[in-house]
């Protein structure tokens, strides 16, 4: 099955591995991610001010581009892109908003409606294919870390917003052990990394230690900002907390490639570089 | 008594402005505090999330100078748990917007650029911070 695919800026730069692993692993289970011919920045964060319509335009323009290419479903892998695009989809469900935006963006085709999905949602129907592709069962214990943007606000949640388990199901299907832990849907501090790094370092310590205390040997995520905060801030955590042991952080698609025995499984060493 | 607080609705400019920008009814808040107990960043804040709501209800403009409104990461945990259905993330966004709409940015792009080069920050970190912290 073919889906429109929106990569966003970070999957083309900082998180190339995430994308490469996704395309490879999804192909194996019969999902083709077809990148949009033309796409723009999604805006990263959805504008929360009631009167700030202009910040929503970038996301909506992407939805229109997908629609023009004939897709009725658009998939994002980056959690932040997913959240922003999906909230734009929700916004455009209101007729008043649709009329207003369509008349403002009269240089574009009219927005008619498209469904935004996160890559993890596609896996819900694919567990048989996932299991049958496993060549090297993962074995280890993993903590699924959802963060915020896959689950909140409620209207866009890809799973039960207080107790999601889609990533746990994936980990188990790949032959790993998914641990239960209370911080799986807590915030990592997000863009505070720019203005309040110390707070993010504290969050990283708190989240990783909680995962460890509950038995995790590694953490799995789908958000490149969570990935950065949890992975790169560990060097700062070490300075503050003597005896802190590093915890590997993976994108869920990397785990899929590792378990599928895919050629691009160099991510096993968690260097973040695929062949 | 000097410590009696007089609340006159028509004089509460802050409340009116926040409700206008956020679209939320702040006066619905009953100070149960679930927002504060849920907030992952509350330990870093000078005004707790419930404190922010209280200040806005009273028209206490000190909240505009708080650290808390910039520490809120818009994670929506308070929003999904508020028993009164208030979207608190929109309330803090409104408080930030009151500053940003006066051209008072909270982050200096020049400084961030240097940091980015050193650290290989993902673009989404930078773009989201600029969207949240500049006008």
Interface residues (C-beta under 8 A of the other chain):
Chain A: X8 X9 X10 X13 X14 X15 X41 X43 X44 X45 X47 X48 X49 X50 X51 X52 X55 X78 X80 X81 X147 X148 X152 X153 X154 X161 X162 X185 X186 X187 X189 X190 X191 X192 X193 X194 X195 X196 X199 X202 X203 X224 X225 X227 X228 X232
Chain B: X20 X21 X22 X23 X40 X41 X43 X44 X70 X71 X73 X74 X75 X76 X77 X79 X80 X87 X89 X90 X93 X94 X97 X106 X107 X112 X115 X119 X120 X121 X122 X123 X124 X125 X126 X127 X128 X129 X131 X132 X133
